Amino acid sequence: MTQLLLFASFPSGMGSFLRLTLLRFYHLQSRGRPPVFSVSYETRQLNKAGYAHFRNFLLYAERGLAGKRALITLFQDSLTLEYGEYPLARYSLEWQPDNHHLLRVGNPHLFEHPYHSLQLSLWSPSQVEWLLILPCQPSPRKRKRKQSQIIQLPLLFETNQTHQA
């Protein structure tokens, strides 16, 4: 009966994209079953409004980081958006019974960080309700194109010139 706990990290100055953090805790008698908990990482590019597209949701990170790549950390029932060494936002997740698809995202929590937008907002937060979670349609799967074989036939004047010479 052994337990395995592994944690490795690069120096903090290298940023969270280079930081490799593996955290696994296996049940003592798992026998091929998935680990009790695990951390997984993904990156997403933030759109013009500062949202990251994750599964069927747009999750707000920071408007000042539009076009940048943010790190998404999934740990049990929480999702954290990070940029550099700073967490931007945390969301709670509710999974469908198959434990692979999201049912609901909620409880947004925005963190303080140095990446605020330099542009002043038009409205104060009390005047407008800012939606941090937007449901969206799943992106359509891209079909693989069949490679067509196009053969360039000789042009008419090219065939005449070769016969005349």
N, C-alpha and C positions, 0 to 999 in steps of 0.2 A: 504494500500500500504506500504509494509515493505521491507526492504533490509536486507540481512544477509551477514555479512562478519566475518569469523571466522579464527583466526590464533593462533596456539598453537605451542610451541617449547620447547624442553628439553634444558638443559645447553649445551653450544657449545662443551665442552670437551668430550661429550659422542659420538661424531661422527655422520655422516649423516645417518648411518643405524638405529640408535636409535632415530634420530630426527624425530619427527612426525609433519609434516606441512600440515595442512588442509586449503585450501583456496578455498572458494566457493562464487560465487556472482550470485545470482539468479535474473533473470529478474522479474520485478514487477508483470507482469501478465503472468507467464510462463504456468500455468495450465497443468502441467505434461510434458512440453517440457524439453529438457536437459538444463543445466545451460549455461549461456552466455559464461563463461570460467571456466575451472577447471584445477587443477594440478593432474597428476597421476604419480606414482612412480613404477618402476620395477627394479629388480637387474639382472645383467648378469655377468657371469664369463668371464674374458678376456682370449683370446687364447694365444698361445706362442708368437705371434707377437704383442700382445697388442690391438687386435681388439675385439669389443663386437658385437655379432650377435643379430641384432634387426630386426624382420620381415624378409624381403628379402635383407638385407644389412649387410655388415660388416663395422663397424664404428670404426675408430682409436681412442684410448684413450691414452695409454702410454705403450711403450715396457717394461719399468721397472716394471710394475705391472702385468706382465703375470701370470695367474693363480689366481689372486685376483678377488673378486666380486666388481663390480662397480655399482653405483646407476644411473639409467636413469630417468631423470625428463622430462616429457612431459608437455609443457605449450603452448597452442594455436598452433602456427606454428613453435615452436622451440623445440629442443631436447638437453638436457645438460647431459653429462657424468660426474659424480663426484666420487671421492674417498676420504674418510675422510671428511675433511671440505673444500676441494679444488675442484673447477671445473677443469676438464681436457680439455674438448672440447665442443663446441656448434655447432649444425647443424640446418639449416632451413629445414622445412618439407613442402611438398606439398601433400595434401590429394586427393584421388580419390573422385568423386562426392558423394559416399555413406558415406563419412566422417569416415570410419573405416579402410580403407586400404591405405597404402602409395603409392603414385605415383612416387615421386622423393625426394631425399635427396640431399642437396647442401650447399654451402657457409660454409665450415668448418672453424672454428676459434679455434686455440689451445691456452690455457691459460698457464701462468707460474705457476709452482707448484714445490714442493720439491721432487717429486717422479721420477726423471730422472734415466734412466738406467745407471749403472756403466760401462757397456761395451761401448767402443768407437765405433762410426760408421765407417764403411769401406770407405764410400764415403761422400764427403761434400754435403750438401743439394743442392748446385748449379749444381753438376754433375749429379744427379739422380732425376727423378721426383718421389716423394713419394706419392702414392695414398692413400688418407685418407678415401675414400668411395669406397667400392667394392660391386657391386651387386652380389648376390649369389642366388642359387636355394632355394626355400622353402624346409625345411626339411620334409621328408615324414612322414605322420601320422602313428603312431604306432598302429598296430592292436592288439586288445585284444586277447590273446590266450585263446582257450577253454581249460578248465582244464580237462585233460583226467583222467579217473579213471583206474588206473593200479592195478590189483590184483595179488599178488604174489602167485602162485600155489605152493603147497608143493613139495619139491624135491623128487625124486624117492627113494633115500636111507633113507629119513626121514620116509616115509610111511612104508617101510620094517621093520625098527627098532621098530616102534610102534606096528606093528602086532606081532613081535617075542616076545615082552616083556609081 
